[in-house]
Amino acid sequence: MTFAYLTTDSYVCAKNDFHLMKKIFWGLLSIVVASTQFLSTVLKVTVLDDAGNIQKGAVVKLYKTEEDYKEDKNPVGGPQTTDEKGKVQFKDLEPQVYYVRAQKGDKDNSDGGIKTHKLDAGKINKINVIISD
């Protein structure tokens, strides 16, 4: 029969390793928790025409209230122009419902689909907006 003996030196070393691992674990956990608390609420908007074609160069505005939308005042974050994929992104938003205006030439989304769902906090929210004559 073989016995393993734990000397005082190896016990102190094992104890120090445990405390170091414990500190590393709690440190990493606090970083993960802190980073999830600071994630921005984002809305990605893709603009399409009524045939489903991507609309590059459409101007998109976001509003907090229906009144601001109707009067075309106080857009959140200013107007943005869609990229080659027909997309714009609004960052650092509050988790609420927004009203969206998209326009390119004589096409816009005034016929419907102007209201978002309540955005999920700390997540990337996505919507498609259809513009037509």
C-alpha positions as YAML, in Angstrom:
chain: A
units: angstrom
residues:
- id: 1
  name: MET
  ca: [0.00, 0.00, 0.00]
- id: 2
  name: THR
  ca: [1.33, 3.45, -0.94]
- id: 3
  name: PHE
  ca: [0.64, 6.58, 1.01]
- id: 4
  name: ALA
  ca: [0.99, 10.12, -0.27]
- id: 5
  name: TYR
  ca: [2.13, 12.61, 2.24]
- id: 6
  name: LEU
  ca: [1.25, 16.28, 1.99]
- id: 7
  name: THR
  ca: [4.09, 18.37, 3.28]
- id: 8
  name: THR
  ca: [3.57, 21.82, 4.69]
- id: 9
  name: ASP
  ca: [5.26, 23.41, 1.64]
- id: 10
  name: SER
  ca: [3.05, 21.61, -0.88]
- id: 11
  name: TYR
  ca: [-0.06, 22.45, 1.18]
- id: 12
  name: VAL
  ca: [0.82, 26.16, 1.18]
- id: 13
  name: CYS
  ca: [1.49, 26.03, -2.58]
- id: 14
  name: ALA
  ca: [-1.82, 24.26, -3.31]
- id: 15
  name: LYS
  ca: [-3.67, 26.71, -1.07]
- id: 16
  name: ASN
  ca: [-2.07, 29.70, -2.85]
- id: 17
  name: ASP
  ca: [-2.95, 28.20, -6.27]
- id: 18
  name: PHE
  ca: [-6.56, 27.78, -5.14]
- id: 19
  name: HIS
  ca: [-6.77, 31.40, -3.97]
- id: 20
  name: LEU
  ca: [-5.19, 32.61, -7.22]
- id: 21
  name: MET
  ca: [-7.67, 30.61, -9.30]
- id: 22
  name: LYS
  ca: [-10.51, 31.92, -7.16]
- id: 23
  name: LYS
  ca: [-9.37, 35.53, -7.75]
- id: 24
  name: ILE
  ca: [-9.07, 34.92, -11.49]
- id: 25
  name: PHE
  ca: [-12.53, 33.35, -11.62]
- id: 26
  name: TRP
  ca: [-14.21, 36.22, -9.75]
- id: 27
  name: GLY
  ca: [-12.29, 38.78, -11.79]
- id: 28
  name: LEU
  ca: [-13.41, 37.25, -15.09]
- id: 29
  name: LEU
  ca: [-16.97, 36.91, -13.84]
- id: 30
  name: SER
  ca: [-17.09, 40.59, -12.88]
- id: 31
  name: ILE
  ca: [-15.82, 41.57, -16.35]
- id: 32
  name: VAL
  ca: [-18.53, 39.48, -18.02]
- id: 33
  name: VAL
  ca: [-21.26, 40.95, -15.81]
- id: 34
  name: ALA
  ca: [-20.02, 44.51, -16.32]
- id: 35
  name: SER
  ca: [-19.82, 44.12, -20.09]
- id: 36
  name: THR
  ca: [-23.38, 42.82, -20.36]
- id: 37
  name: GLN
  ca: [-24.65, 45.77, -18.34]
- id: 38
  name: PHE
  ca: [-23.13, 48.22, -20.80]
- id: 39
  name: LEU
  ca: [-24.29, 46.69, -24.07]
- id: 40
  name: SER
  ca: [-25.96, 49.28, -26.24]
- id: 41
  name: THR
  ca: [-29.51, 48.92, -27.50]
- id: 42
  name: VAL
  ca: [-29.23, 49.00, -31.29]
- id: 43
  name: LEU
  ca: [-31.75, 49.15, -34.13]
- id: 44
  name: LYS
  ca: [-30.65, 47.93, -37.56]
- id: 45
  name: VAL
  ca: [-32.98, 49.04, -40.35]
- id: 46
  name: THR
  ca: [-32.96, 47.51, -43.83]
- id: 47
  name: VAL
  ca: [-34.83, 49.47, -46.50]
- id: 48
  name: LEU
  ca: [-36.43, 47.57, -49.39]
- id: 49
  name: ASP
  ca: [-38.79, 48.57, -52.17]
- id: 50
  name: ASP
  ca: [-42.15, 46.87, -52.62]
- id: 51
  name: ALA
  ca: [-40.52, 44.31, -54.97]
- id: 52
  name: GLY
  ca: [-38.01, 43.35, -52.23]
- id: 53
  name: ASN
  ca: [-35.01, 45.13, -53.79]
- id: 54
  name: ILE
  ca: [-32.42, 46.65, -51.45]
- id: 55
  name: GLN
  ca: [-32.53, 50.45, -51.45]
- id: 56
  name: LYS
  ca: [-29.07, 52.01, -51.31]
- id: 57
  name: GLY
  ca: [-29.10, 55.76, -50.59]
- id: 58
  name: ALA
  ca: [-32.45, 55.92, -48.77]
- id: 59
  name: VAL
  ca: [-32.66, 58.44, -45.93]
- id: 60
  name: VAL
  ca: [-33.89, 56.96, -42.64]
- id: 61
  name: LYS
  ca: [-35.06, 58.91, -39.59]
- id: 62
  name: LEU
  ca: [-36.10, 57.56, -36.21]
- id: 63
  name: TYR
  ca: [-38.55, 59.29, -33.84]
- id: 64
  name: LYS
  ca: [-39.53, 58.66, -30.22]
- id: 65
  name: THR
  ca: [-43.13, 59.81, -30.62]
- id: 66
  name: GLU
  ca: [-45.82, 59.60, -33.26]
- id: 67
  name: GLU
  ca: [-46.24, 63.38, -33.06]
- id: 68
  name: ASP
  ca: [-42.55, 63.94, -33.88]
- id: 69
  name: TYR
  ca: [-42.91, 61.46, -36.76]
- id: 70
  name: LYS
  ca: [-45.96, 63.23, -38.18]
- id: 71
  name: GLU
  ca: [-44.35, 66.67, -37.86]
- id: 72
  name: ASP
  ca: [-40.92, 65.41, -39.02]
- id: 73
  name: LYS
  ca: [-39.15, 66.97, -36.02]
- id: 74
  name: ASN
  ca: [-36.66, 65.81, -33.36]
- id: 75
  name: PRO
  ca: [-35.25, 62.74, -35.11]
- id: 76
  name: VAL
  ca: [-33.21, 60.48, -32.83]
- id: 77
  name: GLY
  ca: [-29.55, 60.54, -33.81]
- id: 78
  name: GLY
  ca: [-30.21, 62.53, -36.97]
- id: 79
  name: PRO
  ca: [-30.97, 61.20, -40.45]
- id: 80
  name: GLN
  ca: [-28.89, 58.32, -41.78]
- id: 81
  name: THR
  ca: [-28.38, 57.14, -45.36]
- id: 82
  name: THR
  ca: [-28.50, 53.44, -46.19]
- id: 83
  name: ASP
  ca: [-25.33, 51.72, -47.37]
- id: 84
  name: GLU
  ca: [-24.90, 49.44, -50.40]
- id: 85
  name: LYS
  ca: [-26.82, 46.74, -48.52]
- id: 86
  name: GLY
  ca: [-29.73, 49.07, -47.78]
- id: 87
  name: LYS
  ca: [-28.88, 49.20, -44.08]
- id: 88
  name: VAL
  ca: [-28.50, 51.84, -41.37]
- id: 89
  name: GLN
  ca: [-27.85, 51.39, -37.67]
- id: 90
  name: PHE
  ca: [-29.02, 53.49, -34.72]
- id: 91
  name: LYS
  ca: [-27.04, 52.95, -31.50]
- id: 92
  name: ASP
  ca: [-27.45, 53.78, -27.83]
- id: 93
  name: LEU
  ca: [-31.23, 53.74, -27.97]
- id: 94
  name: GLU
  ca: [-33.72, 53.45, -25.16]
- id: 95
  name: PRO
  ca: [-35.72, 50.19, -25.09]
- id: 96
  name: GLN
  ca: [-39.01, 51.59, -26.36]
- id: 97
  name: VAL
  ca: [-41.18, 51.81, -29.47]
- id: 98
  name: TYR
  ca: [-39.89, 54.06, -32.27]
- id: 99
  name: TYR
  ca: [-41.41, 55.50, -35.44]
- id: 100
  name: VAL
  ca: [-39.39, 55.12, -38.66]
- id: 101
  name: ARG
  ca: [-39.43, 57.31, -41.77]
- id: 102
  name: ALA
  ca: [-37.58, 56.02, -44.83]
- id: 103
  name: GLN
  ca: [-37.46, 57.91, -48.11]
- id: 104
  name: LYS
  ca: [-35.67, 57.69, -51.43]
- id: 105
  name: GLY
  ca: [-36.78, 60.01, -54.22]
- id: 106
  name: ASP
  ca: [-40.55, 59.76, -54.50]
- id: 107
  name: LYS
  ca: [-40.71, 56.48, -52.54]
- id: 108
  name: ASP
  ca: [-41.37, 56.31, -48.80]
- id: 109
  name: ASN
  ca: [-42.99, 54.15, -46.12]
- id: 110
  name: SER
  ca: [-45.93, 56.45, -45.37]
- id: 111
  name: ASP
  ca: [-48.39, 53.73, -46.43]
- id: 112
  name: GLY
  ca: [-47.69, 51.69, -43.31]
- id: 113
  name: GLY
  ca: [-45.07, 49.89, -41.26]
- id: 114
  name: ILE
  ca: [-43.85, 53.01, -39.47]
- id: 115
  name: LYS
  ca: [-43.80, 51.69, -35.89]
- id: 116
  name: THR
  ca: [-41.20, 49.33, -34.38]
- id: 117
  name: HIS
  ca: [-41.82, 46.79, -31.66]
- id: 118
  name: LYS
  ca: [-40.50, 47.73, -28.21]
- id: 119
  name: LEU
  ca: [-36.74, 47.31, -28.59]
- id: 120
  name: ASP
  ca: [-35.02, 44.70, -26.45]
- id: 121
  name: ALA
  ca: [-32.55, 46.40, -24.10]
- id: 122
  name: GLY
  ca: [-28.88, 45.67, -24.67]
- id: 123
  name: LYS
  ca: [-29.53, 43.81, -27.93]
- id: 124
  name: ILE
  ca: [-29.34, 44.33, -31.66]
- id: 125
  name: ASN
  ca: [-32.91, 44.74, -32.89]
- id: 126
  name: LYS
  ca: [-33.66, 44.43, -36.62]
- id: 127
  name: ILE
  ca: [-36.51, 45.60, -38.84]
- id: 128
  name: ASN
  ca: [-37.22, 45.83, -42.56]
- id: 129
  name: VAL
  ca: [-38.92, 48.94, -43.92]
- id: 130
  name: ILE
  ca: [-40.72, 48.79, -47.27]
- id: 131
  name: ILE
  ca: [-40.86, 51.96, -49.36]
- id: 132
  name: SER
  ca: [-43.16, 52.48, -52.36]
- id: 133
  name: ASP
  ca: [-44.64, 55.19, -54.59]
...
